[in-house]
């Protein structure tokens, strides 16, 4: 059953409000577990020293921070301002922006990799993050998916 545009807007508002409220509690209770998924995801995306990485739905910035530890240049975006502020406080040497995963505003071929950890399920139009035109900021096109706490897959 497809949702109406009004229902999708309500879902988006619900998610944004919730993540603005949950930034600190999530970090304190789940951050250690969530951050464990960063390295396998970056391995699958072939992120190495000198890579440029966009971490979409960055949350507290765990994946962007792991990329930076590898010597990559990372930018994290999240729709929740509280998440962006938390990420900036945890990792002040990394650039974090408030932004919309479904409407990325970066120049073409800006990044070697674009990764999404657990954020895809919190988007009203998750399929829009897989549209080639929307991710034209990737230098080499490939689809990257991350499945829950399981395995990272590239394709």
N, C-alpha and C positions, 0 to 999 in steps of 0.2 A: 504494500500500500504506500503510495507516494504521499509525502506531506505537502501541505499547501505552503505557499511562500510565507504566510502569516505564522504558521506553525514552525517553519524553519527559522524565522526571525526570533520567535519566542525561545526556541532551543538555543540559538546563538546567545541571546541575552542571558538565559539561565546559566550557560557554560561560563560566560565571561564574568558574571557576578560571582558564581561559585569559585572560580579560580582566583579572583581578586581576594576573596575571603580566606581561601585555603592555602595561600602561598606558604606562610610560615608553618602551619601545622603539617602540611604535606612534607615540607623539607625536613622537619624534625622527626617525623614518624616513618616516612617512606624514602627519604633522600638516599640513605645508604643502599637500599635495595635498588632503587631506580638508577643510581649512578653506576652500578655494576654492569649495566647493559651497554654502556657507552663504548667500551673498547671493542667488543664484538661487532657493533654497528659500524664503527669507524674502520675496522679491518675489512668488513664487507664492502664498504664504500671506497676502499683503497686510499684512505687519507694518510698521508705521510708528511714529513718535513717539507715545507714550501707549498703545500696544498692550500687552496682557499676553500672555506667551508661555510655554508649557510645552515644553521641549526634552526629549523622551523618548529614552532611550539616549544621553545627552549626551556620553559619553566624556570627552574632555579639555575639553569645554565650548565648542567653536568656534562652534556655532550660537547658543548662549545669549549668548556674547560679541558676536557680530555683531548680534544683536537689541538688546543693550544699547547698542552704538555708535549705533544708529538712534534711541535714546531710548525704547526699549521697556523694560518691566519683565519680566525673564526669570527663570525657575526651571528648572534642569536636574536631571533624575533619571537615575540609572544603577543597575543591579543590582550592579555591581562597586565595592566600597569603594575600591579603589586608583584607579579612574577618578574617583570623586567627590573624593578627596583631591588628585589631580593637578589637576582643574578648579578646586578651591578655591585651590590654590597659584598657578595661572596667572591667575585672575580673582577675587581676593578680594572684590570689590565685588558679586559675583553670588551668589545663593543656589543651592547645590547640595545635593541630598539623595540618599541611597541609597533606591531604591524599585523597585517591580515594575511594568514597563510593562503587564503583563496584569492588574494589579489596582490601578489608580490610586486614590488616596485624597484627592481634592480636592473641595471643595464644588462644587455645580452652578454652571455659568456663571462659573467663576473665570477663564477665559482667553479671549482673543479668537482665539488660534490655538494649536494643538498640532501640533508638527512632530516628525518622526522622520527622521533622516538615514540612516545606514547600519545602524541597529540592528535593523530589522525581521527581517532574516534570521537574527538570533541568538536569536530567541525560540522557545520550544517550541510556542506557540500563537499564531502571528502574526495569525491571523484575529480573535483577541480584541481586538486594538488597533483594529479597525474596527467594533466593535459599538457602536451608538449609546448604549446604556446605560452601557457602560464609559467612554465619553468624554463623559459628561454635563457635564463641567467646561468644555466649549466653549460660548461664548455663542451663536454662530451655527454651526449644524451644516453641515459639508461634509467630504468625505473628501479627504485629502491624501496623495499617494504620492510617494516619491522613488525614482527608478530608477537605482541604481548611480552612475556618474559622468556619466550622460546628463542628460536634461532633467527638471525638476520638473513635475509635473502636478497640477492641482487639479480637483476635480469634485464 
